[in-house]
Amino acid sequence: MAANLSTAEPMERRRNGMAAPALAERVIDPEVEEKPKRRRFTAEYKQRILKKAEALTGTGQIGAMLRREGLYSTHLTTWRRQRARGELAGLTPAKRGRKATYDPAAETIAQLTLENARLKAKLERAETIIEVQKKVSAMLEIPLKTLEADGRDS
């Protein structure tokens, strides 16, 4: 029975000079491979690569430099755009994942809103008490001091 050359595994084994093992001899490796890390480039490195790319003038020189550095042409495109927008800080790698939602101004606004609501409720209670006192003094015919005599405004 001839080996099935249409699958990737036998082709890979042929390239490496290894014979394909029988199905019974195949052992599945239980080891979980580590997830590859995302590459992060510093702003200085990005600027240095951009300067190198601008200095190169010959055909294929930029491609050769990218291969030596292990970069893609899209890296250059993205970095050039960031530099054109004046984002020196934008050339530094951004922290990935969810952004912090803490906003000190929002916390202050929330505290002041609560205090404002509390003071409004307190003022409303005080005005209700004053209205009741006025009605009681009117019913008992007790004269109230006038506000003008006390030097207060309403």
C-alpha positions in Angstrom: 0.0 0.0 0.0 1.5 3.3 -1.0 1.7 6.3 1.3 -0.9 9.0 0.8 1.2 11.9 -0.3 -1.8 14.3 -0.4 -1.8 14.9 3.3 0.6 17.4 4.9 2.1 15.1 7.5 3.7 12.5 5.1 5.0 15.4 2.9 6.6 17.0 5.9 8.2 13.7 7.0 9.5 13.2 3.5 11.1 16.6 3.5 12.7 15.9 6.9 14.0 12.6 5.6 11.9 10.5 8.0 9.8 7.5 7.1 6.1 7.6 7.9 5.4 5.5 11.0 2.6 3.0 11.0 -0.7 4.1 12.5 -0.1 1.9 15.5 3.2 3.6 16.2 2.0 7.2 16.1 2.0 8.8 19.5 0.1 12.0 20.2 2.2 14.5 22.2 0.0 15.6 25.2 2.2 18.7 25.7 0.3 21.9 25.2 2.4 24.4 23.2 2.9 27.8 24.7 0.8 30.5 23.2 3.1 32.8 21.1 3.7 36.2 22.6 2.8 39.4 20.7 5.9 41.3 19.7 6.2 44.8 21.1 8.5 47.4 19.6 9.8 50.5 21.4 9.4 53.9 20.0 13.2 54.2 19.6 13.3 51.0 17.6 10.4 52.1 15.3 12.1 55.5 14.7 15.4 53.8 13.9 13.8 51.4 11.4 12.0 54.3 9.7 15.2 56.2 9.4 16.9 53.1 7.9 14.1 52.6 5.5 14.2 56.2 4.3 18.0 56.0 3.8 17.7 53.0 1.5 17.2 53.9 -2.2 18.0 50.7 -4.2 15.5 48.3 -5.5 14.7 45.6 -3.0 16.8 47.1 -0.2 13.8 47.8 2.0 12.5 44.3 1.5 15.9 42.9 2.5 16.1 45.1 5.6 12.5 44.0 6.6 13.5 40.3 6.2 16.7 40.9 8.3 14.6 42.5 11.1 11.7 40.1 10.8 9.2 42.8 10.0 6.4 43.3 7.5 5.8 46.2 5.2 2.6 46.9 7.1 4.7 47.7 10.2 6.4 50.5 8.2 3.1 51.8 6.9 1.5 51.9 10.3 4.6 53.5 11.9 4.8 56.2 9.2 1.2 57.1 9.7 1.7 57.4 13.4 4.8 59.6 12.9 3.0 61.8 10.4 0.2 62.4 12.9 2.9 63.5 15.4 2.2 60.6 17.7 5.6 60.1 19.3 3.8 58.5 22.2 1.7 56.6 19.7 4.8 54.8 18.5 5.2 53.2 21.9 3.2 50.0 22.2 -0.2 50.4 23.8 -1.3 48.3 26.7 -3.6 45.6 25.4 -6.9 44.5 27.0 -9.7 46.4 28.7 -9.0 50.0 29.5 -9.4 51.3 33.0 -12.8 52.8 33.7 -11.8 54.8 36.8 -12.4 58.5 36.2 -11.7 60.8 39.2 -13.9 63.6 37.7 -16.9 61.2 37.4 -16.4 60.1 41.0 -16.4 63.8 42.1 -19.5 64.5 40.1 -21.3 61.5 41.6 -20.4 62.7 45.2 -21.5 66.3 44.5 -24.8 65.0 42.9 -25.5 63.0 46.0 -24.7 65.9 48.3 -26.9 68.2 46.2 -29.8 65.8 46.4 -29.4 65.5 50.2 -29.3 69.2 50.7 -32.4 69.7 48.5 -34.3 67.2 50.6 -33.1 69.0 53.8 -34.2 72.3 52.4 -37.6 71.0 51.5 -38.1 69.6 55.0 -37.0 73.0 56.5 -39.5 74.9 54.3 -42.3 72.5 55.2 -41.5 73.1 58.9 -41.6 76.9 58.4 -44.9 76.7 56.6 -46.4 74.6 59.4 -45.1 77.1 62.0 -46.7 80.0 60.0 -50.1 78.2 59.9 -49.9 77.4 63.6 -49.1 81.0 64.5 -51.9 82.2 62.3 -54.4 79.8 64.0 -53.3 80.8 67.5 -53.1 84.5 66.4 -49.5 84.8 67.6 -47.8 87.6 65.7 -44.6 86.6 63.9 -41.6 89.0 63.8 -41.4 90.4 60.3 -38.4 89.5 58.3 -37.6 93.1 57.6 -37.3 93.8 61.3 -34.8 91.0 61.7 -32.8 92.2 58.7 -33.3 89.0 56.6 -34.6 88.6 53.1 -36.9 85.9 51.9 
